[in-house]
Every structure is written in structure tokens, then in C-alpha cells.
Amino acid sequence: MRDPDNKDKYIGSDEAWEKAESAIIEAAAEKGLETITELGEAAFYGPKLDFMVKDALGRKWQLGTIQVDYNLPERFQLEYIGSDNQKHRPVMIHRAPFGSLERFVAVLIEHCAGNFPLWLSPEQITILPISEKFIAYAEEIRTKLEEEDIIGAIDNRDEKIGRKIRDAEVKKIPFMLIVGEKEQEEGRISVRKHGEGDKGSLNVEEFVSYFKGIIETSLKQK
């Protein structure tokens, strides 16, 4: 809110400020938000509602903010034609849903410890060919999965499969899809899930259904 002892720091009339402050208080109460009034934290043109988020260590960070502004529309003489065909002055809403994007991403990474939910993970799968003979089959699998918006890369390094699995676990990639001679002959993939291990052999359609089912369930829980 505006600091009542330093009104010269702000623009606009007392009436405009009272309307803006009341609008924020009423909107927060209507949504059942727990709020604390901080004098002197307003922007120079209007009061604001800051959203404080705790990180994994319990520290508070200001992320999203919503500011109600009656003053800049007045200063810039902004107008619109209403349904009554008359000119009206709008109220300007300044919205920053994530605040500083870098701060938001930092809090998110720390909160998840890099172990993002499947729908948010930047690399959802890694395809692990047993040897270079199966890279072409791995490419075929990746193409089919990309058509289903399942994103990942092929680990075609000249390494043993155990090393590839360990590296994928360390990177916290949600799914490891192993392909070798048996998988290629049967048109299937051997599936491992981060932190859970072997999930058996599936064809591409079965894996897609399993994958999307996990995302659907996790989003419903939110």
C-alpha cells in the first residue's frame, strides 16, 4: 500500500488510490487469499498485490505481482467506447505472473531438485541403443514419439548400456528406452523409469498410452 506519510512519492489523487486499494483488498478477500498490508510497498502509480512463495529451504521469494492502476490511464488520457456508446476511462492492470522469470525458474529447479514432473521435464526420454547397429531403429522410435509430442534424444555414445543407464539416472531423465536386437525384431522397447527401474517391454503405442496416462493423472491431482 501507499505510505500515508510520504504521499509526494506517488502520483494521483487520494480518491483514485482509495479505489485501487479497496479493489485489491476486496478481490483478495473474495478469493480467500491470506494477505498482509505493507505500507510503502506500492508502485508510484498504484497499489500492488505481491505473491510470496517459499522455496525448498523455506525462504520466501516475491514472484507474481498484480498492480491496480487508476492513475496512468488518467495521465495518458486513455479512453474506450462502452456498450452505452459513451467514452469511459479504463483501469490498467499490470500483471507479472512469474515476476522475475530467472527467479521463478531458480525456485522451481530448487523445489524439484532437478527431478521435474513428467509434463514439465525438458527431456522426457532418452533412447539407449545397445550398440551402433541399433541406432537406426532408435531413430525410428524417436520419430514416432516426437509425433506424439514426447521429447528426448538418443544416447549413441560408444559406451556400455550400464553406463548409459547410470548417466541417465544421474540426469534424472524420466524414461530410458533401451533398444537392442530383441526389441528391433519384435518392434518393441524395453522401458526403465527414473528411480523405479525396469517397467518391461512395450510397443510404441503401449508406451505412449502409459506415458500420457501418467501425465493425465498428475495433472488431475493438482
Secondary structure by P-SEA (a helix, b strand, c coil): cccccccccccccaaaaaaaaaaaaaaaaaaccbbbbbcccccccbbbbbbbbbccccbbbbcbbbbbbcccccccbbbbbccccbbbbbbbbbbbccccaaaaaaaaaaaaccccccccccccbbbbbccccaaaaaaaaaaaaaaacbbbbbccccccaaaaaaaaaaacccbbbbbcaaaaaacbbbbbcccccccccccaaaaaaaaaaaaaaaaaac
